[in-house]
Amino acid sequence: MNKTNAAKRVTVISVGYNSVDVLQPMLASLPQGVASVVVDNSPQKDTALGALADQTGTRLISNARNNGFGAACNQGAVVASTEFLFFLNPDAALEPGAIEQLVLAADRRPQASAFLPRVAGSSGRPDIKRRSNLVPRSNWMARGWPDDGTEVSIASGAALFVRRSAFEAVCGFDPLIFLYHEDDDLTLRLIRDCGPIVFVAGAPVRHIGGGSSVRSPLIARLKAWHMGRSHVYAARKHGQRFVFGRALFQAVLQLISPLTWFSARKRAKQIGLLKGVLSARLDGGAGFKEVQ
């Protein structure tokens, strides 16, 4: 396949939050001719990010507040005009040939809605989502990478290659999910309504992971709050029963574990998780509000 033609069919969309340091190598890894959009969810604007966007020809969308990952991805998709959308975390980077192999796979499998590249962590080991609370255990995937061309049951938004027509057909990410489970929800709707998601072994991507998060009790509590809240909302959305009771039981069990109380960060995380579950019970579990 002609590399230039493949590149022109793809827009890479990334969501950042104080992520300029990891965005630079990610944008540098994109082949020439690939359009790129960065949606900045950080309220504190960084002039270095604006300069990086100018240098790389990246379209920068700056939000006045953090709108959440899924909503920001939707913003990036709206301004894209290409056949394919490639959602890529700022702390990821493409290996040579990844774009071409994904486009080639899409041409070979026109019935597929999306494609999962061969994502590896910093150690070189597989770094793909294998299971989800929204997927029955019988559909969880085995460790390691699937065989090339395998139809997967779930996929991560850290590196997801999607037909724009399919993304628009399911109305993109659910903007009511601020953080966590938004990619699970999207991929399940894509599979259900538009066709399978296919693993592409010849499309390598490196994912460092955690490049934009500070490890602190406050951040752990905030992220866990969203995790608990999103779990309840997404599970209800996909027809699961007794969601709140199960989520509450698990959160309490983890909170009272002796191992939790040896670490301030673990305590903050489990308290945040419990409060997130409880908040979902009180108001339906959708949308975003500040953690008090």
Backbone as CSV, one residue per row, in Angstrom:
resi,resn,N_x,N_y,N_z,CA_x,CA_y,CA_z,C_x,C_y,C_z
1,MET,0.844,-1.202,0.000,0.000,0.000,0.000,0.874,1.243,0.000
2,ASN,0.496,2.242,-0.760,1.199,3.509,-0.780,1.073,4.208,0.567
3,LYS,2.228,4.520,1.189,2.219,5.098,2.527,1.513,6.447,2.566
4,THR,1.731,7.237,1.533,1.114,8.574,1.496,-0.399,8.470,1.430
5,ASN,-0.905,7.566,0.601,-2.351,7.403,0.487,-2.961,6.921,1.795
6,ALA,-2.281,5.983,2.475,-2.777,5.493,3.760,-2.820,6.615,4.783
7,ALA,-1.767,7.411,4.836,-1.679,8.490,5.824,-2.808,9.496,5.657
8,LYS,-3.170,9.783,4.428,-4.194,10.796,4.166,-5.587,10.333,4.568
9,ARG,-5.745,9.052,4.870,-7.063,8.506,5.233,-7.274,8.464,6.741
10,VAL,-6.310,8.965,7.509,-6.332,8.790,8.969,-6.141,10.121,9.688
11,THR,-6.900,10.305,10.781,-6.664,11.394,11.726,-6.401,10.790,13.096
12,VAL,-5.276,11.156,13.684,-4.949,10.725,15.050,-5.506,11.745,16.029
13,ILE,-6.254,11.271,17.014,-6.879,12.136,18.012,-6.363,11.760,19.388
14,SER,-5.867,12.743,20.118,-5.325,12.489,21.451,-5.856,13.525,22.430
15,VAL,-6.101,13.077,23.648,-6.603,13.962,24.710,-5.503,14.156,25.737
16,GLY,-5.184,15.407,26.023,-4.108,15.709,26.961,-4.591,16.430,28.200
17,TYR,-3.818,16.275,29.261,-4.041,17.019,30.509,-2.659,17.179,31.138
18,ASN,-2.078,18.363,30.956,-0.685,18.597,31.383,0.238,17.538,30.778
19,SER,0.084,17.297,29.484,0.735,16.152,28.834,1.764,16.545,27.782
20,VAL,2.223,17.779,27.796,3.091,18.232,26.712,4.367,17.400,26.616
21,ASP,4.913,16.943,27.742,6.170,16.191,27.712,6.037,14.860,26.979
22,VAL,4.897,14.195,27.141,4.710,12.905,26.456,4.111,13.077,25.068
23,LEU,3.443,14.198,24.833,2.865,14.432,23.511,3.932,14.624,22.439
24,GLN,5.061,15.198,22.808,6.097,15.464,21.807,6.571,14.183,21.115
25,PRO,6.974,13.140,21.861,7.367,11.904,21.160,6.206,11.203,20.452
26,MET,4.999,11.324,20.991,3.860,10.708,20.313,3.646,11.350,18.952
27,LEU,3.607,12.676,18.900,3.388,13.366,17.631,4.547,13.136,16.672
28,ALA,5.755,13.027,17.209,6.923,12.778,16.363,6.870,11.406,15.714
29,SER,6.123,10.476,16.313,6.049,9.109,15.776,5.052,8.975,14.631
30,LEU,4.254,10.003,14.382,3.234,9.907,13.340,3.866,10.036,11.954
31,PRO,3.452,9.208,11.019,3.990,9.318,9.652,3.605,10.658,9.012
32,GLN,4.431,11.078,8.089,4.139,12.316,7.376,2.818,12.178,6.633
33,GLY,1.996,13.209,6.734,0.720,13.225,6.034,-0.471,12.837,6.875
34,VAL,-0.222,12.278,8.074,-1.322,11.918,8.974,-1.795,13.170,9.709
35,ALA,-3.070,13.471,9.620,-3.626,14.602,10.353,-3.680,14.271,11.843
36,SER,-3.512,15.279,12.683,-3.546,15.052,14.130,-4.313,16.156,14.825
37,VAL,-5.036,15.742,15.866,-5.812,16.675,16.691,-5.502,16.372,18.142
38,VAL,-5.161,17.392,18.908,-4.975,17.256,20.351,-6.034,18.101,21.042
39,VAL,-6.780,17.473,21.934,-7.776,18.184,22.727,-7.205,18.317,24.126
40,ASP,-6.972,19.555,24.545,-6.343,19.823,25.840,-7.424,20.074,26.883
41,ASN,-7.514,19.178,27.866,-8.512,19.297,28.929,-7.993,20.033,30.153
42,SER,-6.762,20.516,30.107,-6.197,21.202,31.270,-6.627,22.665,31.286
43,PRO,-7.219,23.136,32.393,-7.623,24.541,32.463,-6.434,25.502,32.433
44,GLN,-5.259,25.043,32.906,-4.063,25.871,32.889,-3.375,25.724,31.536
45,LYS,-3.448,26.737,30.725,-2.935,26.629,29.366,-1.412,26.728,29.351
46,ASP,-0.802,25.864,28.549,0.640,25.743,28.457,1.093,26.279,27.104
47,THR,1.908,27.331,27.130,2.383,27.898,25.864,3.253,26.910,25.103
48,ALA,3.904,25.998,25.841,4.741,24.996,25.182,3.886,24.065,24.325
49,LEU,2.666,23.772,24.774,1.776,22.905,24.003,1.348,23.605,22.712
50,GLY,1.047,24.881,22.813,0.696,25.631,21.615,1.838,25.668,20.615
51,ALA,3.060,25.839,21.120,4.230,25.853,20.244,4.439,24.489,19.588
52,LEU,4.234,23.413,20.365,4.378,22.062,19.824,3.348,21.809,18.725
53,ALA,2.117,22.255,18.940,1.074,22.082,17.927,1.442,22.815,16.645
54,ASP,1.961,24.024,16.782,2.368,24.793,15.599,3.500,24.095,14.849
55,GLN,4.473,23.579,15.591,5.634,22.932,14.971,5.254,21.661,14.217
56,THR,4.276,20.946,14.719,3.923,19.644,14.142,2.705,19.705,13.227
57,GLY,2.102,20.876,13.075,0.911,20.995,12.239,-0.303,20.334,12.844
58,THR,-0.323,20.250,14.169,-1.427,19.615,14.892,-2.523,20.627,15.185
59,ARG,-3.739,20.229,14.997,-4.856,21.093,15.392,-5.049,20.972,16.887
60,LEU,-5.022,22.087,17.600,-5.149,22.103,19.055,-6.504,22.683,19.448
61,ILE,-7.240,21.926,20.257,-8.509,22.391,20.822,-8.302,22.534,22.323
62,SER,-8.441,23.740,22.836,-8.211,24.003,24.251,-9.541,24.215,24.965
63,ASN,-9.804,23.377,25.951,-11.034,23.490,26.721,-10.817,24.350,27.966
64,ALA,-11.848,25.092,28.337,-11.764,25.942,29.523,-11.835,25.122,30.806
65,ARG,-12.346,23.888,30.718,-12.433,23.001,31.865,-12.228,21.568,31.385
66,ASN,-11.992,20.698,32.318,-11.817,19.290,31.984,-13.181,18.680,31.698
67,ASN,-13.439,18.331,30.440,-14.727,17.786,30.043,-14.792,16.266,30.105
68,GLY,-13.685,15.628,30.484,-13.647,14.173,30.497,-13.065,13.629,29.213
69,PHE,-12.577,12.384,29.282,-11.885,11.787,28.147,-12.802,11.586,26.947
70,GLY,-13.934,10.944,27.152,-14.813,10.628,26.034,-15.339,11.858,25.327
71,ALA,-15.773,12.847,26.102,-16.293,14.081,25.502,-15.217,14.782,24.686
72,ALA,-13.977,14.762,25.188,-12.870,15.386,24.456,-12.571,14.623,23.166
73,CYS,-12.628,13.294,23.212,-12.451,12.498,21.988,-13.510,12.866,20.953
74,ASN,-14.737,13.052,21.404,-15.814,13.454,20.491,-15.511,14.807,19.845
75,GLN,-14.949,15.730,20.614,-14.582,17.031,20.060,-13.563,16.874,18.936
76,GLY,-12.580,16.017,19.180,-11.574,15.794,18.146,-12.155,15.152,16.914
77,ALA,-13.084,14.214,17.103,-13.686,13.518,15.965,-14.519,14.461,15.105
78,VAL,-15.163,15.432,15.724,-16.028,16.361,14.990,-15.240,17.140,13.939
79,VAL,-13.991,17.487,14.239,-13.210,18.305,13.301,-12.430,17.450,12.311
80,ALA,-12.499,16.130,12.445,-11.800,15.251,11.514,-12.674,14.982,10.295
81,SER,-12.044,14.891,9.150,-12.795,14.634,7.915,-12.328,13.359,7.219
82,THR,-11.415,12.625,7.836,-10.851,11.433,7.206,-11.741,10.211,7.404
83,GLU,-11.439,9.180,6.638,-12.198,7.936,6.679,-12.034,7.206,8.008
84,PHE,-10.836,7.326,8.600,-10.527,6.612,9.835,-10.117,7.576,10.935
85,LEU,-10.502,7.235,12.166,-10.103,7.963,13.362,-9.227,7.031,14.199
86,PHE,-8.093,7.521,14.640,-7.182,6.718,15.454,-7.033,7.412,16.804
87,PHE,-7.747,6.912,17.816,-7.649,7.467,19.161,-6.389,6.904,19.816
88,LEU,-5.518,7.802,20.248,-4.204,7.402,20.748,-3.850,8.216,21.979
89,ASN,-3.492,7.530,23.063,-3.113,8.229,24.284,-1.859,9.074,24.050
90,PRO,-1.722,10.189,24.785,-0.527,11.023,24.599,0.763,10.316,24.995
91,ASP,0.682,9.313,25.869,1.889,8.593,26.281,2.094,7.309,25.473
92,ALA,1.575,7.293,24.257,1.793,6.189,23.323,2.580,6.707,22.129
93,ALA,3.087,5.793,21.325,3.814,6.175,20.118,3.681,5.060,19.085
94,LEU,3.586,5.442,17.827,3.467,4.467,16.751,4.832,3.947,16.328
95,GLU,4.893,2.661,16.041,6.075,2.081,15.423,5.912,2.172,13.902
96,PRO,7.026,2.119,13.159,6.929,2.214,11.694,5.988,1.162,11.110
97,GLY,5.159,1.596,10.195,4.262,0.693,9.490,2.909,0.487,10.142
98,ALA,2.704,1.015,11.345,1.454,0.754,12.062,0.240,1.296,11.305
99,ILE,0.335,2.535,10.848,-0.792,3.148,10.135,-1.126,2.360,8.871
100,GLU,-0.105,2.029,8.097,-0.336,1.316,6.837,-0.995,-0.035,7.075
101,GLN,-0.553,-0.746,8.115,-1.119,-2.061,8.396,-2.565,-1.966,8.878
102,LEU,-2.885,-0.929,9.625,-4.260,-0.753,10.089,-5.192,-0.421,8.925
103,VAL,-4.755,0.449,8.033,-5.571,0.786,6.865,-5.735,-0.434,5.967
104,LEU,-4.652,-1.194,5.792,-4.723,-2.400,4.975,-5.709,-3.409,5.565
105,ALA,-5.657,-3.575,6.898,-6.589,-4.491,7.563,-8.036,-4.018,7.388
106,ALA,-8.231,-2.711,7.468,-9.583,-2.165,7.301,-10.111,-2.410,5.888
107,ASP,-9.230,-2.306,4.904,-9.652,-2.567,3.524,-9.966,-4.044,3.309
108,ARG,-9.247,-4.895,4.024,-9.473,-6.336,3.884,-10.712,-6.805,4.643
109,ARG,-11.065,-6.084,5.698,-12.204,-6.488,6.533,-13.232,-5.359,6.569
110,PRO,-13.925,-5.116,5.462,-14.855,-3.983,5.410,-16.032,-4.112,6.361
111,GLN,-16.306,-5.327,6.847,-17.421,-5.507,7.773,-17.047,-5.134,9.203
112,ALA,-15.758,-4.953,9.483,-15.309,-4.622,10.834,-15.501,-3.132,11.110
113,SER,-15.862,-2.809,12.349,-16.094,-1.409,12.716,-14.830,-0.720,13.208
114,ALA,-13.918,-1.488,13.811,-12.722,-0.903,14.417,-11.613,-1.949,14.476
115,PHE,-10.407,-1.476,14.814,-9.237,-2.344,14.797,-8.348,-2.027,15.999
116,LEU,-7.808,-3.082,16.571,-6.955,-2.967,17.752,-5.514,-3.247,17.345
117,PRO,-4.610,-2.275,17.494,-3.213,-2.522,17.143,-2.497,-3.382,18.198
118,ARG,-1.281,-3.767,17.882,-0.473,-4.609,18.767,0.244,-3.708,19.779
119,VAL,-0.441,-3.411,20.859,0.076,-2.462,21.847,0.984,-3.178,22.845
120,ALA,2.166,-2.623,23.055,3.110,-3.158,24.028,3.450,-2.081,25.045
121,GLY,3.652,-2.481,26.293,4.082,-1.553,27.328,5.565,-1.265,27.229
122,SER,6.067,-0.489,28.180,7.476,-0.104,28.151,8.405,-1.303,28.267
123,SER,7.930,-2.405,28.864,8.730,-3.617,29.004,8.697,-4.496,27.759
124,GLY,7.833,-4.131,26.801,7.677,-4.932,25.603,6.584,-5.981,25.706
125,ARG,5.982,-6.096,26.872,4.916,-7.086,27.056,3.579,-6.556,26.535
126,PRO,2.656,-7.470,26.225,1.339,-7.038,25.721,0.646,-6.078,26.690
127,ASP,0.063,-5.044,26.147,-0.641,-4.040,26.943,-1.985,-3.759,26.281
128,ILE,-2.842,-4.757,26.315,-4.176,-4.597,25.752,-5.210,-4.988,26.799
129,LYS,-6.391,-4.437,26.665,-7.474,-4.756,27.596,-8.007,-6.144,27.287
130,ARG,-8.100,-6.984,28.314,-8.540,-8.367,28.120,-9.919,-8.637,28.709
131,ARG,-10.343,-7.772,29.630,-11.602,-8.039,30.311,-12.243,-6.736,30.746
132,SER,-13.495,-6.828,31.130,-14.243,-5.650,31.549,-15.407,-6.090,32.424
133,ASN,-15.811,-5.222,33.329,-17.003,-5.493,34.135,-18.260,-5.564,33.277
134,LEU,-18.197,-5.023,32.076,-19.359,-5.007,31.188,-19.441,-6.245,30.306
135,VAL,-18.417,-7.097,30.364,-18.344,-8.280,29.506,-18.401,-9.538,30.361
136,PRO,-19.199,-10.532,29.999,-19.228,-11.780,30.768,-17.843,-12.422,30.848
137,ARG,-17.565,-13.077,31.963,-16.268,-13.730,32.136,-15.953,-14.700,31.002
138,SER,-16.972,-15.324,30.462,-16.758,-16.279,29.378,-16.186,-15.624,28.128
139,ASN,-16.319,-14.292,28.014,-15.805,-13.562,26.856,-14.505,-12.824,27.149
140,TRP,-13.961,-12.967,28.365,-12.668,-12.356,28.665,-11.593,-13.028,27.818
141,MET,-10.612,-12.269,27.420,-9.575,-12.785,26.530,-8.392,-13.330,27.323
142,ALA,-7.683,-14.268,26.711,-6.519,-14.878,27.356,-5.367,-13.889,27.403
143,ARG,-4.394,-14.158,28.249,-3.208,-13.310,28.336,-2.447,-13.329,27.005
144,GLY,-1.671,-12.279,26.799,-0.891,-12.187,25.573,-1.672,-11.528,24.460
145,TRP,-1.037,-11.466,23.302,-1.712,-10.883,22.147,-2.564,-11.941,21.453
146,PRO,-3.719,-11.580,20.947,-4.508,-12.528,20.146,-3.791,-12.835,18.829
147,ASP,-4.247,-13.838,18.146,-3.747,-14.120,16.802,-4.200,-13.012,15.855
148,ASP,-3.413,-12.774,14.838,-3.756,-11.743,13.860,-5.124,-12.031,13.237
149,GLY,-5.950,-11.003,13.168,-7.277,-11.144,12.579,-8.354,-11.617,13.535
150,THR,-7.978,-11.848,14.811,-8.958,-12.288,15.803,-9.957,-11.168,16.097
151,GLU,-11.225,-11.533,16.225,-12.249,-10.573,16.651,-12.255,-10.531,18.173
152,VAL,-11.996,-9.361,18.750,-11.863,-9.228,20.194,-13.192,-8.829,20.818
153,SER,-13.328,-9.103,22.122,-14.579,-8.816,22.823,-14.591,-7.444,23.478
154,ILE,-13.429,-6.817,23.611,-13.322,-5.512,24.263,-12.032,-4.862,23.781
155,ALA,-11.939,-3.547,23.837,-10.729,-2.858,23.402,-10.552,-1.583,24.201
156,SER,-9.314,-1.160,24.336,-8.989,0.040,25.099,-8.965,1.267,24.197
157,GLY,-9.386,2.396,24.753,-9.331,3.655,24.029,-7.937,4.244,23.970
158,ALA,-6.956,3.588,24.608,-5.581,4.085,24.561,-5.002,4.029,23.157
159,ALA,-5.490,3.078,22.348,-5.054,2.953,20.961,-6.147,2.203,20.208
160,LEU,-7.043,2.945,19.602,-8.195,2.341,18.934,-8.407,2.996,17.580
161,PHE,-8.396,2.181,16.536,-8.517,2.632,15.149,-9.948,2.336,14.695
162,VAL,-10.708,3.374,14.355,-12.150,3.229,14.115,-12.550,3.836,12.776
163,ARG,-13.467,3.176,12.094,-14.076,3.811,10.931,-14.911,5.006,11.409
164,ARG,-14.705,6.133,10.769,-15.461,7.310,11.199,-16.962,7.088,11.026
165,SER,-17.357,6.378,9.988,-18.783,6.117,9.757,-19.386,5.308,10.904
166,ALA,-18.626,4.333,11.421,-19.122,3.525,12.541,-19.163,4.351,13.821
167,PHE,-18.125,5.154,14.039,-18.076,6.006,15.233,-19.272,6.955,15.261
168,GLU,-19.583,7.541,14.132,-20.717,8.463,14.054,-22.043,7.717,14.185
169,ALA,-22.100,6.490,13.669,-23.350,5.722,13.725,-23.758,5.416,15.169
170,VAL,-22.776,5.245,16.069,-23.104,4.967,17.474,-23.010,6.235,18.332
171,CYS,-22.872,7.388,17.669,-22.815,8.696,18.353,-21.585,8.837,19.248
172,GLY,-20.506,8.148,18.892,-19.239,8.338,19.579,-19.243,7.874,21.024
173,PHE,-18.321,8.449,21.800,-18.242,8.154,23.220,-19.449,8.738,23.947
174,ASP,-19.873,8.073,24.994,-20.956,8.591,25.832,-20.402,9.738,26.680
175,PRO,-20.820,10.983,26.449,-20.260,12.120,27.187,-20.635,12.123,28.663
176,LEU,-21.594,11.284,29.061,-21.976,11.212,30.468,-21.002,10.379,31.292
177,ILE,-20.095,9.672,30.619,-19.056,8.921,31.336,-17.805,9.788,31.339
178,PHE,-17.475,10.338,32.482,-16.357,11.280,32.567,-15.012,10.574,32.441
179,LEU,-14.863,9.454,33.126,-13.585,8.730,33.136,-13.834,7.296,33.580
180,TYR,-13.189,6.357,32.901,-13.284,4.907,33.121,-14.571,4.329,32.510
181,HIS,-14.398,3.210,31.846,-15.462,2.441,31.190,-16.020,3.122,29.946
182,GLU,-15.533,4.320,29.603,-16.047,4.963,28.395,-15.616,4.202,27.139
183,ASP,-14.413,3.623,27.153,-13.986,2.847,25.988,-14.664,1.479,25.951
184,ASP,-14.906,0.877,27.119,-15.659,-0.376,27.160,-17.046,-0.175,26.543
185,ASP,-17.709,0.877,26.983,-19.051,1.176,26.487,-19.042,1.403,24.982
186,LEU,-18.072,2.184,24.491,-17.997,2.465,23.059,-17.763,1.191,22.254
187,THR,-16.795,0.379,22.664,-16.472,-0.795,21.864,-17.614,-1.803,21.852
188,LEU,-18.331,-1.925,22.958,-19.479,-2.843,22.965,-20.577,-2.360,22.026
189,ARG,-20.794,-1.063,21.967,-21.808,-0.533,21.047,-21.361,-0.658,19.591
190,LEU,-20.074,-0.484,19.337,-19.563,-0.668,17.982,-19.762,-2.111,17.517
191,ILE,-19.407,-3.053,18.376,-19.547,-4.466,18.030,-21.022,-4.816,17.794
192,ARG,-21.872,-4.329,18.671,-23.302,-4.662,18.586,-23.963,-4.057,17.348
193,ASP,-23.634,-2.822,17.040,-24.382,-2.095,16.010,-23.684,-1.998,14.651
194,CYS,-22.352,-2.126,14.628,-21.636,-1.829,13.379,-20.700,-2.925,12.894
195,GLY,-20.364,-3.878,13.727,-19.467,-4.936,13.268,-18.329,-5.182,14.237
196,PRO,-17.591,-6.271,14.030,-16.567,-6.681,14.992,-15.381,-5.724,15.073
197,ILE,-14.607,-5.878,16.154,-13.320,-5.196,16.314,-12.237,-6.248,16.128
198,VAL,-11.275,-5.962,15.267,-10.302,-6.961,14.818,-8.893,-6.581,15.292
199,PHE,-8.155,-7.580,15.785,-6.779,-7.371,16.213,-5.842,-7.425,15.006
200,VAL,-4.915,-6.455,14.938,-3.964,-6.368,13.830,-2.553,-6.525,14.384
201,ALA,-1.992,-7.706,14.245,-0.683,-8.007,14.831,0.450,-7.211,14.195
202,GLY,0.282,-6.819,12.933,1.348,-6.109,12.230,1.360,-4.612,12.446
203,ALA,0.560,-4.111,13.406,0.485,-2.669,13.666,0.991,-2.385,15.079
204,PRO,2.311,-2.271,15.283,2.861,-2.120,16.630,2.742,-0.692,17.177
205,VAL,2.361,-0.612,18.446,2.250,0.660,19.169,2.900,0.487,20.526
206,ARG,3.666,1.470,20.959,4.254,1.466,22.302,3.402,2.336,23.221
207,HIS,3.121,1.838,24.405,2.334,2.581,25.387,3.085,2.592,26.710
208,ILE,3.598,3.766,27.072,4.341,3.877,28.327,3.404,3.741,29.511
209,GLY,2.258,4.432,29.447,1.256,4.346,30.510,1.546,5.270,31.668
210,GLY,0.487,5.950,32.149,0.611,6.790,33.337,1.452,8.023,33.150
211,GLY,1.675,8.414,31.915,2.572,9.532,31.673,2.023,10.888,32.073
212,SER,0.744,11.002,32.332,0.174,12.317,32.644,-0.479,12.349,34.026
213,SER,-0.239,11.327,34.835,-0.871,11.277,36.149,0.170,11.352,37.260
214,VAL,-0.079,12.177,38.246,0.766,12.257,39.423,0.279,11.244,40.447
215,ARG,1.203,10.475,41.028,0.831,9.464,42.010,0.765,10.133,43.389
216,SER,-0.439,10.424,43.833,-0.643,11.052,45.132,-1.979,10.580,45.682
217,PRO,-2.183,10.663,47.001,-3.477,10.274,47.565,-4.647,11.046,46.971
218,LEU,-4.450,12.343,46.720,-5.534,13.159,46.174,-5.931,12.688,44.780
219,ILE,-4.939,12.448,43.919,-5.230,11.993,42.569,-5.838,10.593,42.596
220,ALA,-5.307,9.730,43.470,-5.841,8.366,43.582,-7.311,8.397,44.002
221,ARG,-7.642,9.282,44.934,-9.021,9.395,45.411,-9.946,9.897,44.307
222,LEU,-9.482,10.896,43.554,-10.292,11.461,42.476,-10.560,10.428,41.380
223,LYS,-9.512,9.716,40.972,-9.671,8.728,39.907,-10.565,7.572,40.351
224,ALA,-10.401,7.146,41.610,-11.222,6.042,42.117,-12.687,6.460,42.230
225,TRP,-12.923,7.717,42.587,-14.308,8.225,42.653,-14.984,8.067,41.284
226,HIS,-14.277,8.475,40.238,-14.827,8.332,38.889,-14.979,6.868,38.503
227,MET,-14.039,6.025,38.942,-14.128,4.604,38.618,-15.395,3.987,39.200
228,GLY,-15.673,4.276,40.474,-16.871,3.737,41.101,-18.140,4.264,40.465
229,ARG,-18.146,5.522,40.183,-19.321,6.168,39.596,-19.606,5.642,38.184
230,SER,-18.551,5.559,37.377,-18.712,5.108,36.003,-19.099,3.635,35.934
231,HIS,-18.567,2.837,36.860,-18.900,1.415,36.897,-20.409,1.237,37.039
232,VAL,-21.003,1.932,37.985,-22.437,1.793,38.229,-23.233,2.262,37.007
233,TYR,-22.884,3.407,36.476,-23.620,3.952,35.337,-23.528,3.039,34.117
234,ALA,-22.303,2.625,33.756,-22.110,1.835,32.547,-22.748,0.456,32.669
235,ALA,-22.636,-0.166,33.847,-23.233,-1.492,34.026,-24.752,-1.422,33.923
236,ARG,-25.342,-0.389,34.495,-26.787,-0.211,34.357,-27.172,-0.003,32.898
237,LYS,-26.382,0.795,32.196,-26.656,1.099,30.795,-26.683,-0.174,29.950
238,HIS,-25.835,-1.127,30.299,-25.743,-2.357,29.515,-26.555,-3.499,30.123
239,GLY,-27.523,-3.135,30.941,-28.544,-4.088,31.350,-28.176,-5.032,32.477
240,GLN,-27.104,-4.755,33.207,-26.760,-5.626,34.321,-27.692,-5.378,35.503
241,ARG,-27.922,-6.417,36.291,-28.839,-6.332,37.428,-28.058,-6.222,38.734
242,PHE,-28.712,-5.635,39.737,-28.155,-5.518,41.088,-26.788,-4.833,41.080
243,VAL,-26.625,-3.870,40.204,-25.330,-3.226,40.007,-24.869,-2.493,41.258
244,PHE,-25.746,-1.675,41.819,-25.327,-0.871,42.960,-24.936,-1.748,44.144
245,GLY,-25.738,-2.759,44.442,-25.448,-3.623,45.580,-24.112,-4.330,45.440
246,ARG,-23.833,-4.850,44.251,-22.563,-5.542,44.030,-21.384,-4.581,44.123
247,ALA,-21.525,-3.391,43.512,-20.438,-2.414,43.539,-20.180,-1.920,44.963
248,LEU,-21.255,-1.718,45.733,-21.101,-1.268,47.110,-20.402,-2.327,47.956
249,PHE,-20.799,-3.579,47.789,-20.184,-4.671,48.548,-18.683,-4.758,48.254
250,GLN,-18.315,-4.686,46.990,-16.907,-4.772,46.613,-16.110,-3.590,47.174
251,ALA,-16.707,-2.383,47.110,-16.000,-1.202,47.599,-15.776,-1.271,49.108
252,VAL,-16.782,-1.697,49.846,-16.642,-1.822,51.300,-15.627,-2.903,51.652
253,LEU,-15.674,-4.018,50.952,-14.745,-5.118,51.209,-13.298,-4.671,51.009
254,GLN,-13.052,-3.930,49.945,-11.694,-3.448,49.694,-11.270,-2.404,50.722
255,LEU,-12.213,-1.584,51.155,-11.879,-0.537,52.117,-11.473,-1.108,53.469
256,ILE,-12.129,-2.170,53.918,-11.836,-2.714,55.250,-10.681,-3.721,55.230
257,SER,-10.124,-3.991,54.069,-8.975,-4.894,53.998,-7.794,-4.312,54.778
258,PRO,-7.122,-5.101,55.608,-5.963,-4.597,56.368,-4.869,-4.032,55.463
259,LEU,-4.726,-4.583,54.263,-3.682,-4.100,53.361,-3.909,-2.652,52.949
260,THR,-5.165,-2.238,52.913,-5.483,-0.863,52.517,-4.915,0.149,53.491
261,TRP,-4.901,-0.166,54.759,-4.586,0.826,55.784,-3.099,0.999,56.040
262,PHE,-2.262,0.285,55.312,-0.819,0.490,55.415,-0.323,1.553,54.444
263,SER,-1.205,2.047,53.583,-0.809,3.016,52.561,-1.822,4.143,52.498
264,ALA,-1.336,5.393,52.630,-2.229,6.555,52.538,-2.871,6.627,51.160
265,ARG,-2.121,6.259,50.149,-2.659,6.310,48.794,-3.752,5.270,48.606
266,LYS,-3.541,4.054,49.134,-4.562,3.013,49.009,-5.817,3.374,49.797
267,ARG,-5.630,3.981,50.973,-6.801,4.412,51.752,-7.609,5.437,50.984
268,ALA,-6.896,6.420,50.417,-7.580,7.467,49.656,-8.308,6.874,48.451
269,LYS,-7.671,5.915,47.794,-8.285,5.286,46.624,-9.574,4.564,46.988
270,GLN,-9.556,3.776,48.051,-10.736,2.992,48.412,-11.854,3.873,48.963
271,ILE,-11.495,4.942,49.673,-12.513,5.892,50.131,-13.154,6.576,48.932
272,GLY,-12.322,6.977,47.953,-12.856,7.594,46.740,-13.762,6.662,45.973
273,LEU,-13.379,5.377,45.891,-14.194,4.386,45.190,-15.559,4.249,45.858
274,LEU,-15.572,4.139,47.168,-16.833,3.997,47.894,-17.715,5.222,47.691
275,LYS,-17.147,6.406,47.772,-17.929,7.631,47.589,-18.451,7.745,46.154
276,GLY,-17.669,7.276,45.190,-18.129,7.308,43.810,-19.328,6.407,43.589
277,VAL,-19.279,5.204,44.174,-20.412,4.278,44.068,-21.646,4.888,44.714
278,LEU,-21.469,5.467,45.904,-22.601,6.067,46.613,-23.188,7.249,45.838
279,SER,-22.328,8.041,45.201,-22.826,9.188,44.446,-23.659,8.729,43.251
280,ALA,-23.279,7.591,42.655,-24.046,7.056,41.532,-25.426,6.615,41.974
281,ARG,-25.537,6.136,43.195,-26.824,5.730,43.740,-27.737,6.931,43.940
282,LEU,-27.146,8.045,44.351,-27.946,9.216,44.696,-28.484,9.954,43.478
283,ASP,-27.669,9.984,42.382,-28.117,10.813,41.247,-28.076,10.104,39.905
284,GLY,-28.003,8.795,39.894,-28.055,8.069,38.632,-26.723,7.694,38.054
285,GLY,-25.620,8.274,38.571,-24.299,7.832,38.180,-23.755,8.395,36.894
286,ALA,-24.377,9.419,36.325,-23.867,9.958,35.078,-23.339,11.368,35.297
287,GLY,-22.462,11.769,34.415,-21.963,13.142,34.441,-20.844,13.343,35.432
288,PHE,-20.424,14.597,35.567,-19.252,14.938,36.365,-19.598,16.017,37.390
289,LYS,-19.067,15.832,38.577,-19.072,16.926,39.540,-17.835,16.788,40.399
290,GLU,-17.380,17.885,40.950,-16.147,17.874,41.715,-16.270,17.014,42.957
291,VAL,-15.161,16.342,43.290,-15.113,15.568,44.530,-14.854,16.528,45.683
292,GLN,-15.658,16.414,46.706,-15.502,17.305,47.867,-14.524,16.697,48.881
